Amino acid sequence: MDKILKSELETALEMCDDLTYAEEVETVGNSFFDRLYFGTRILILAEKFGDEILIAGNMILNMAAAKAEIFIAYSNEKNLTPKIKNALKILGVPDDKIIFTQNLKQLILDLRANIIFCVDYDSDSHKKISAEFEKVLGEILTENQNYFPEVYKKLAYATALNASPDFYAPNLLSVKRPKIGTTDNYNFDLIDCANYNWAERVRFPVPEYCRVPLLKKNPLAAAIFAYKSKKFPALRILNSDEIFFERRTDNQIFTAKVTASSGAAEKVCDFKIFGECWQPETNDAKKILRIEWADAVQVQQIKIYGNIFDETSAKIKIQLYLENHIDKAGFSLDNIQVFEKNLPRHGSPLILETEKIFVRSAEIEVVEGGADFGISEIEMFSNVEPLRKIAPFIKLAVGKNFFYRYDVPYEQEKISLNLYKFHVEESVRITATSNAENILTEIFSEDNEIILNLGNVKEIILTAEVVGNPNIYDKAIIRRVGDLAQIQLKILQWLDKISG
């Protein structure tokens, strides 16, 4: 681009610093950003340089700002160049926290990170490190190392690098569900198979400077540009949320003895959900898995994952043998619970929740299954929710999109407000004020949708709080914009796009 023209464009952008909306500091915020993480170790597992941004770029910025100790380990890199150092410095990761992986299991045991972000099975190169991570973590959990990290896995290509280039929308959009035929190189639909339930994806808010509608002053965009000069990848990566699929590590089955009437029983307790399964032999008349503990364990939730490639819905019988119970009269109570359930197609989990019981052994029998029947993993948890380092939070959304500041044309009369909860069970109250006057107070219902009539007001401040716990909150702002402001934004975004 002509140097004079480029200089003029950059000058025009410099005159638009009001787009950061500094005056909104008091009216926009979230309890997610209030917490400090001193002493918390975070490990990012990536294949090559740049993957750390695809996997968890926003969370690296979030946690670095919250004073966490962040390590990034690469499986296929060896040298830290000045360009890479600069990119990682922008993210807040110093040189001494960069690791070139040799022995992944030893690394995990040495670091004992509280939280691990790892790439998942969405490309051939990523499958290798994803599978290796699950293998060694399964070994660690089985060896009873008394280590239970929070694990978040990311389809880094399908939901980042190859996602829709939708950054220059009027309002920042959330990550879209990948689709075959629409998302580049997404040729096998993982979503809503196995543990990749789109409705249950974990969605984290993004930092303040990653929310403006321009790439200018966006630190994540700056880190991306430090790797490559082209902006196109940034347009795909930057969104109003960052999504993951959570994998719990507090599975009671890792402490059990697991056997089967035939087949490789160990495959149901190896932390691997995608791929290998327990498949009994076709001539096995029993087709039974047996799970036994030396001492009874508490169980409140059971998840059983079938074969992701199984098109049929199998039927299984679950028998839980409980600790002997004696009532006040001295009679032995029923100590067996039996459930006959259908195992969903494509490996989606069968979820069984019970009252808190103490189980000493269990049997899972195949009642009916097709040629591709298999069980890839069994999970038994003592609590429906585990203890986590990342605190519960809530986030307001318009439709499906997280928002912090949302522009609405004057001709639009109403919007649909939704709410995302991160491990919050309590009710949430939302209030809306304009010019210090309350225009709405309502409790979010189960369907999590409230219609807000905008009327003639120019600005609405929204506050959502957990009932009984105002320390979990979200604050956002809605502003009405006219045609001129919408045109101005389009021009500024065009200038932003071509200035680099």
C-alpha positions as CSV (number, residue, x, y, z in Angstrom):
1,M,0.0,0.0,0.0
2,D,1.2,3.5,-0.7
3,K,3.0,4.8,2.3
4,I,1.2,8.2,2.3
5,L,-2.2,6.6,2.1
6,K,-1.4,4.2,4.8
7,S,-0.2,7.0,7.0
8,E,-3.5,8.9,6.4
9,L,-5.5,5.8,7.3
10,E,-3.6,5.2,10.5
11,T,-4.2,8.9,11.4
12,A,-7.9,8.4,10.8
13,L,-7.9,5.4,13.1
14,E,-6.0,7.3,15.8
15,M,-8.8,9.9,15.8
16,C,-11.3,7.1,16.7
17,D,-10.0,6.2,20.2
18,D,-13.4,6.8,21.6
19,L,-14.4,3.4,20.4
20,T,-12.8,2.0,23.5
21,Y,-15.6,3.7,25.5
22,A,-13.5,4.5,28.5
23,E,-16.5,6.1,30.2
24,E,-18.2,2.6,30.4
25,V,-15.7,1.3,32.9
26,E,-18.2,1.6,35.7
27,T,-21.2,0.2,33.8
28,V,-19.6,-2.8,32.0
29,G,-17.9,-5.6,34.0
30,N,-18.2,-9.2,35.1
31,S,-17.2,-11.0,38.3
32,F,-15.1,-13.3,36.2
33,F,-12.5,-10.6,35.8
34,D,-12.5,-9.7,39.5
35,R,-10.8,-12.8,40.8
36,L,-7.0,-13.1,41.2
37,Y,-5.3,-16.4,40.6
38,F,-2.0,-16.0,42.5
39,G,-0.5,-19.5,43.0
40,T,-2.5,-21.0,40.2
41,R,-0.6,-22.9,37.5
42,I,-1.9,-23.1,34.0
43,L,-0.5,-25.3,31.3
44,I,-1.3,-24.8,27.6
45,L,-0.5,-27.9,25.4
46,A,0.1,-27.0,21.8
47,E,1.7,-28.6,18.7
48,K,3.4,-25.6,17.2
49,F,3.9,-21.8,17.6
50,G,0.7,-20.0,17.1
51,D,-1.5,-22.9,18.3
52,E,-1.5,-21.4,21.8
53,I,-3.6,-18.5,20.4
54,L,-6.0,-20.9,18.6
55,I,-6.4,-23.0,21.7
56,A,-6.6,-20.4,24.5
57,G,-5.5,-16.9,23.4
58,N,-8.1,-15.0,25.3
59,M,-7.7,-17.2,28.4
60,I,-4.0,-16.7,28.4
61,L,-4.6,-12.9,28.5
62,N,-7.3,-13.3,31.1
63,M,-5.2,-15.5,33.4
64,A,-2.0,-13.5,32.9
65,A,-3.9,-10.4,34.0
66,A,-5.3,-12.3,37.0
67,K,-1.7,-13.1,38.1
68,A,-1.7,-16.8,37.3
69,E,1.5,-18.7,36.4
70,I,1.2,-19.7,32.8
71,F,3.3,-22.4,31.0
72,I,3.1,-23.2,27.3
73,A,4.5,-26.6,26.1
74,Y,5.0,-27.3,22.4
75,S,5.2,-30.8,21.1
76,N,6.7,-30.0,17.7
77,E,9.0,-27.0,18.2
78,K,12.6,-26.6,19.4
79,N,13.8,-23.0,19.1
80,L,12.4,-19.8,20.6
81,T,13.1,-17.1,18.0
82,P,12.8,-13.3,18.7
83,K,9.6,-13.1,16.7
84,I,8.0,-15.8,18.8
85,K,9.3,-14.2,22.0
86,N,7.6,-11.0,21.0
87,A,4.3,-12.7,20.3
88,L,4.3,-14.5,23.6
89,K,5.4,-11.4,25.4
90,I,2.2,-9.7,24.1
91,L,0.2,-12.5,25.6
92,G,2.0,-12.0,29.0
93,V,4.0,-15.3,28.9
94,P,7.8,-14.8,29.7
95,D,10.5,-16.9,28.1
96,D,11.2,-19.1,31.1
97,K,7.6,-20.4,31.0
98,I,8.0,-21.8,27.4
99,I,8.7,-25.5,27.3
100,F,9.7,-27.8,24.4
101,T,8.1,-31.2,25.3
102,Q,10.2,-34.4,25.5
103,N,8.4,-36.5,28.1
104,L,4.8,-35.3,28.4
105,K,3.9,-37.5,31.4
106,Q,6.9,-36.3,33.4
107,L,6.1,-32.7,32.5
108,I,2.6,-32.9,33.7
109,L,3.7,-34.6,37.0
110,D,6.5,-32.1,37.5
111,L,4.3,-29.0,36.9
112,R,1.1,-30.4,38.4
113,A,-0.8,-27.5,36.8
114,N,-4.2,-26.7,38.3
115,I,-5.7,-26.0,34.9
116,I,-4.8,-27.6,31.5
117,F,-5.9,-26.3,28.1
118,C,-5.2,-28.8,25.3
119,V,-6.0,-29.0,21.7
120,D,-8.6,-31.7,20.7
121,Y,-9.2,-34.1,17.8
122,D,-10.0,-31.7,14.9
123,S,-7.0,-32.2,12.6
124,D,-4.5,-35.0,11.9
125,S,-1.6,-33.1,13.5
126,H,-3.7,-32.2,16.6
127,K,-5.0,-35.7,17.0
128,K,-1.5,-36.9,17.9
129,I,-0.9,-34.5,20.8
130,S,-4.5,-34.8,22.0
131,A,-4.3,-38.6,22.1
132,E,-0.9,-38.6,23.8
133,F,-2.2,-36.1,26.4
134,E,-5.3,-38.3,27.1
135,K,-3.1,-41.4,27.3
136,V,-0.6,-40.1,29.8
137,L,-3.3,-38.3,31.9
138,G,-5.3,-41.6,32.0
139,E,-2.1,-43.3,33.3
140,I,-1.6,-40.6,36.0
141,L,-5.2,-40.8,37.2
142,T,-5.1,-44.6,37.3
143,E,-1.8,-44.6,39.3
144,N,-3.6,-42.6,42.0
145,Q,-1.1,-39.7,42.0
146,N,-3.7,-37.6,44.0
147,Y,-3.7,-35.1,41.1
148,F,-7.0,-33.9,39.5
149,P,-6.5,-30.9,37.2
150,E,-9.3,-29.0,35.5
151,V,-9.1,-29.9,31.8
152,Y,-10.5,-27.9,28.9
153,K,-10.1,-29.2,25.3
154,K,-10.4,-27.1,22.2
155,L,-11.3,-27.8,18.6
156,A,-8.8,-25.2,17.6
157,Y,-9.3,-25.5,13.8
158,A,-13.0,-26.0,13.7
159,T,-13.8,-23.2,16.1
160,A,-10.9,-20.8,15.5
161,L,-8.5,-21.0,12.6
162,N,-11.1,-22.2,10.1
163,A,-14.1,-20.5,11.7
164,S,-16.2,-17.9,9.9
165,P,-14.3,-14.6,9.2
166,D,-17.0,-12.6,11.0
167,F,-15.0,-10.1,13.1
168,Y,-16.3,-7.0,11.3
169,A,-20.0,-7.5,12.3
170,P,-21.9,-4.5,13.8
171,N,-21.6,-6.2,17.2
172,L,-18.9,-8.8,18.1
173,L,-20.2,-12.3,17.6
174,S,-19.8,-15.5,19.6
175,V,-18.1,-18.6,18.2
176,K,-20.4,-20.4,15.8
177,R,-21.1,-24.1,15.7
178,P,-18.9,-25.6,13.0
179,K,-20.8,-27.2,10.1
180,I,-19.8,-29.7,7.4
181,G,-19.8,-27.9,4.0
182,T,-19.4,-24.5,5.7
183,T,-16.4,-24.7,8.0
184,D,-13.2,-25.2,6.1
185,N,-11.7,-28.7,6.4
186,Y,-14.4,-29.8,8.8
187,N,-15.2,-33.1,7.2
188,F,-16.4,-35.2,10.1
189,D,-19.1,-33.7,12.4
190,L,-17.8,-34.1,16.0
191,I,-20.4,-31.7,17.4
192,D,-23.1,-33.4,19.5
193,C,-21.1,-36.7,19.3
194,A,-19.3,-38.1,22.4
195,N,-18.5,-35.3,24.8
196,Y,-18.8,-32.5,22.2
197,N,-22.3,-31.4,23.2
198,W,-22.6,-27.9,21.8
199,A,-25.2,-26.9,24.4
200,E,-22.8,-27.8,27.1
201,R,-19.7,-26.1,25.7
202,V,-17.8,-24.0,28.2
203,R,-17.8,-20.3,27.2
204,F,-15.4,-17.8,28.7
205,P,-15.7,-14.0,28.4
206,V,-13.0,-12.2,26.5
207,P,-10.8,-9.4,27.9
208,E,-11.7,-5.7,27.7
209,Y,-9.4,-4.7,24.8
210,C,-10.4,-7.8,22.8
211,R,-14.0,-6.5,22.5
212,V,-13.7,-3.4,20.4
213,P,-14.9,-3.6,16.8
214,L,-11.5,-2.8,15.4
215,L,-8.2,-4.8,15.4
216,K,-6.4,-1.7,16.4
217,K,-5.2,-1.9,20.1
218,N,-6.4,-5.5,20.3
219,P,-3.6,-7.5,22.0
220,L,-4.7,-10.8,20.7
221,A,-4.7,-9.4,17.2
222,A,-1.2,-8.0,17.8
223,A,0.0,-11.4,18.9
224,I,-1.5,-13.0,15.8
225,F,0.2,-10.3,13.6
226,A,3.5,-11.1,15.3
227,Y,3.4,-14.5,13.7
228,K,1.9,-13.5,10.4
229,S,1.4,-10.2,8.6
230,K,-2.0,-11.1,7.1
231,K,-5.1,-10.2,9.2
232,F,-7.4,-12.8,7.7
233,P,-6.8,-15.4,10.5
234,A,-7.5,-12.7,13.1
235,L,-10.9,-12.1,11.6
236,R,-11.7,-15.8,12.2
237,I,-10.2,-16.1,15.7
238,L,-11.6,-13.0,17.5
239,N,-15.0,-13.4,19.0
240,S,-17.0,-12.4,22.0
241,D,-16.4,-15.7,23.8
242,E,-13.8,-18.5,23.8
243,I,-15.2,-22.0,23.9
244,F,-14.0,-25.4,25.2
245,F,-15.2,-28.8,26.1
246,E,-14.5,-29.7,29.7
247,R,-13.2,-33.1,30.8
248,R,-13.5,-34.0,34.4
249,T,-10.7,-35.9,36.1
250,D,-12.4,-36.8,39.4
251,N,-13.7,-40.1,38.0
252,Q,-14.1,-42.8,40.7
253,I,-13.6,-45.6,38.2
254,F,-9.8,-44.8,38.0
255,T,-9.5,-46.4,41.5
256,A,-11.5,-49.5,40.6
257,K,-10.6,-52.9,39.2
258,V,-12.3,-53.3,35.8
259,T,-12.8,-56.7,34.1
260,A,-15.0,-58.0,31.3
261,S,-16.4,-61.3,30.1
262,S,-14.4,-60.6,26.8
263,G,-12.7,-57.7,25.1
264,A,-10.3,-55.0,26.4
265,A,-12.0,-53.8,29.6
266,E,-9.3,-51.2,30.3
267,K,-10.5,-49.1,27.4
268,V,-13.5,-47.8,29.5
269,C,-11.2,-46.2,32.1
270,D,-8.3,-44.7,30.1
271,F,-9.6,-41.1,29.8
272,K,-10.1,-41.6,26.1
273,I,-13.5,-40.9,24.7
274,F,-12.8,-40.5,21.0
275,G,-11.7,-43.7,19.3
276,E,-10.9,-46.9,21.2
277,C,-13.7,-48.8,22.8
278,W,-14.5,-51.9,24.8
279,Q,-16.2,-54.2,22.4
280,P,-17.1,-57.7,23.6
281,E,-16.6,-60.6,21.3
282,T,-19.6,-61.5,19.1
283,N,-19.7,-65.0,20.5
284,D,-19.7,-63.8,24.1
285,A,-23.0,-64.9,25.6
286,K,-22.7,-62.7,28.6
287,K,-21.2,-59.4,27.4
288,I,-20.6,-57.9,30.9
289,L,-18.3,-55.3,32.4
290,R,-17.5,-55.6,36.1
291,I,-16.2,-52.7,38.2
292,E,-15.0,-53.4,41.8
293,W,-13.6,-51.2,44.5
294,A,-11.6,-52.2,47.5
295,D,-13.8,-49.8,49.6
296,A,-17.2,-48.4,48.7
297,V,-17.1,-45.1,46.8
298,Q,-19.7,-42.3,46.8
299,V,-21.5,-41.9,43.5
300,Q,-24.1,-39.3,42.5
301,Q,-23.7,-39.2,38.7
302,I,-22.8,-41.8,36.1
303,K,-21.9,-41.1,32.5
304,I,-21.4,-43.9,29.9
305,Y,-20.1,-43.1,26.4
306,G,-20.7,-45.4,23.5
307,N,-18.8,-45.7,20.2
308,I,-18.7,-42.4,18.4
309,F,-19.1,-44.4,15.1
310,D,-22.1,-46.4,16.2
311,E,-25.3,-45.3,14.3
312,T,-27.6,-47.4,16.5
313,S,-29.0,-46.9,20.0
314,A,-27.9,-49.8,22.1
315,K,-29.6,-51.1,25.3
316,I,-27.6,-51.8,28.5
317,K,-28.5,-52.9,32.0
318,I,-26.6,-51.2,34.9
319,Q,-26.5,-52.9,38.3
320,L,-25.1,-51.0,41.2
321,Y,-24.2,-53.1,44.3
322,L,-24.3,-50.8,47.3
323,E,-22.8,-50.9,50.8
324,N,-25.0,-53.0,53.1
325,H,-27.5,-50.7,54.9
326,I,-29.2,-51.7,58.2
327,D,-32.3,-49.8,59.3
328,K,-33.1,-48.9,62.9
329,A,-35.0,-52.2,63.4
330,G,-31.9,-54.1,62.4
331,F,-33.2,-55.3,59.0
332,S,-30.9,-55.3,55.9
333,L,-32.1,-52.8,53.3
334,D,-32.1,-53.3,49.6
335,N,-28.5,-53.0,48.5
336,I,-28.8,-53.2,44.7
337,Q,-30.1,-50.7,42.2
338,V,-30.9,-51.8,38.6
339,F,-31.4,-49.5,35.6
340,E,-32.1,-50.6,32.0
341,K,-31.3,-47.7,29.7
342,N,-30.6,-46.9,26.0
343,L,-27.1,-45.8,25.1
344,P,-27.4,-42.9,22.7
345,R,-26.1,-42.9,19.2
346,H,-22.7,-41.5,18.1
347,G,-21.1,-41.8,21.6
348,S,-23.2,-39.2,23.2
349,P,-23.3,-40.0,26.9
350,L,-26.0,-41.8,28.9
351,I,-26.3,-39.6,32.0
352,L,-27.7,-41.2,35.2
353,E,-28.1,-39.1,38.3
354,T,-29.0,-40.6,41.6
355,E,-29.1,-39.6,45.3
356,K,-25.7,-39.9,46.9
357,I,-25.1,-43.6,47.2
358,F,-22.1,-45.7,48.2
359,V,-21.2,-48.3,45.6
360,R,-18.8,-51.2,46.2
361,S,-19.2,-52.8,42.7
362,A,-21.1,-52.5,39.5
363,E,-22.0,-54.5,36.4
364,I,-22.9,-53.3,32.9
365,E,-24.5,-55.8,30.7
366,V,-25.1,-55.4,26.9
367,V,-28.8,-56.2,26.4
368,E,-28.9,-55.2,22.7
369,G,-26.3,-53.7,20.4
370,G,-25.4,-53.5,16.8
371,A,-22.2,-54.4,14.9
372,D,-20.5,-51.2,15.9
373,F,-21.5,-51.3,19.6
374,G,-18.8,-50.2,22.0
375,I,-18.3,-48.4,25.3
376,S,-15.5,-45.8,25.1
377,E,-15.5,-44.5,28.6
378,I,-17.4,-44.9,31.9
379,E,-17.4,-42.0,34.4
380,M,-18.7,-42.2,38.0
381,F,-18.6,-39.0,40.0
382,S,-19.2,-38.5,43.7
383,N,-20.7,-35.0,43.1
384,V,-22.6,-33.6,40.1
385,E,-20.2,-30.6,40.2
386,P,-16.5,-30.9,41.1
387,L,-14.4,-28.3,42.9
388,R,-12.8,-25.9,40.4
389,K,-10.2,-23.2,40.5
390,I,-12.1,-21.1,37.9
391,A,-15.0,-19.6,39.9
392,P,-18.6,-19.7,38.8
393,F,-19.8,-16.8,36.7
394,I,-22.7,-15.6,34.5
395,K,-22.8,-13.8,31.2
396,L,-25.5,-11.9,29.4
397,A,-26.2,-12.6,25.7
398,V,-28.3,-11.1,23.0
399,G,-29.6,-14.2,21.1
400,K,-26.7,-16.6,21.1
401,N,-24.0,-13.9,21.4
402,F,-22.1,-12.7,24.5
403,F,-22.2,-8.9,24.7
404,Y,-20.5,-6.2,26.7
405,R,-21.6,-3.2,24.8
406,Y,-24.3,-3.7,22.2
407,D,-25.4,-1.2,19.5
408,V,-29.1,-1.4,18.4
409,P,-30.5,0.6,15.5
410,Y,-33.3,3.0,16.5
411,E,-35.8,1.2,14.2
412,Q,-35.4,-2.0,16.3
413,E,-38.0,-2.1,19.0
414,K,-36.9,-5.0,21.2
415,I,-34.2,-7.6,21.7
416,S,-34.0,-11.1,23.2
417,L,-31.8,-11.4,26.2
418,N,-30.3,-14.7,27.3
419,L,-28.1,-15.8,30.1
420,Y,-25.1,-18.2,30.2
421,K,-24.3,-19.8,33.5
422,F,-20.9,-21.4,34.3
423,H,-21.7,-23.9,37.1
424,V,-24.3,-21.6,38.7
425,E,-27.5,-23.4,39.8
426,E,-29.2,-20.4,41.6
427,S,-31.7,-18.1,40.1
428,V,-30.4,-14.9,38.4
429,R,-32.1,-11.5,38.6
430,I,-31.7,-8.9,35.8
431,T,-32.4,-5.2,36.1
432,A,-32.4,-2.6,33.4
433,T,-32.1,1.1,34.0
434,S,-32.1,4.2,31.8
435,N,-31.3,7.6,33.1
436,A,-31.2,6.1,36.6
437,E,-34.8,5.0,36.1
438,N,-35.6,1.3,36.5
439,I,-37.4,-0.1,33.4
440,L,-37.1,-3.8,34.1
441,T,-36.6,-6.2,37.0
442,E,-37.1,-9.9,36.3
443,I,-35.8,-13.4,37.2
444,F,-34.4,-15.4,34.3
445,S,-36.7,-18.4,33.8
446,E,-35.6,-21.9,32.8
447,D,-35.7,-21.1,29.1
448,N,-33.2,-18.2,29.8
449,E,-34.9,-15.7,27.6
450,I,-36.3,-12.2,28.4
451,I,-37.7,-9.9,25.8
452,L,-36.6,-6.3,26.5
453,N,-38.7,-3.5,24.9
454,L,-36.4,-0.7,24.1
455,G,-38.9,2.1,23.7
456,N,-37.3,5.5,23.0
457,V,-34.4,5.4,25.4
458,K,-30.9,6.0,24.1
459,E,-29.0,3.9,26.6
460,I,-29.8,1.0,28.9
461,I,-27.6,-0.4,31.6
462,L,-28.2,-4.1,32.4
463,T,-27.1,-5.8,35.6
464,A,-27.5,-9.5,36.2
465,E,-26.8,-10.9,39.7
466,V,-27.2,-14.3,41.3
467,V,-30.0,-14.2,43.8
468,G,-28.5,-14.2,47.2
469,N,-24.9,-13.8,45.9
470,P,-24.3,-10.4,44.3
471,N,-20.6,-11.3,44.0
472,I,-21.5,-13.3,40.9
473,Y,-22.7,-10.6,38.5
474,D,-22.5,-9.3,34.9
475,K,-23.0,-5.7,33.7
476,A,-23.5,-4.7,30.1
477,I,-24.8,-1.7,28.2
478,I,-27.1,-1.3,25.2
479,R,-26.9,1.8,23.1
480,R,-29.2,3.0,20.3
481,V,-27.4,4.1,17.2
482,G,-28.6,6.0,14.1
483,D,-27.7,5.5,10.4
484,L,-24.8,7.9,10.6
485,A,-23.1,6.0,13.4
486,Q,-23.6,2.7,11.6
487,I,-22.1,4.1,8.4
488,Q,-19.2,5.5,10.4
489,L,-18.5,2.1,12.0
490,K,-18.5,0.4,8.6
491,I,-16.0,3.0,7.3
492,L,-13.7,2.6,10.3
493,Q,-13.8,-1.1,10.0
494,W,-12.9,-0.9,6.3
495,L,-10.0,1.4,7.1
496,D,-8.9,-1.0,9.9
497,K,-9.0,-3.9,7.4
498,I,-6.9,-2.3,4.7
499,S,-4.5,-0.3,6.9
500,G,-2.4,-3.4,7.7
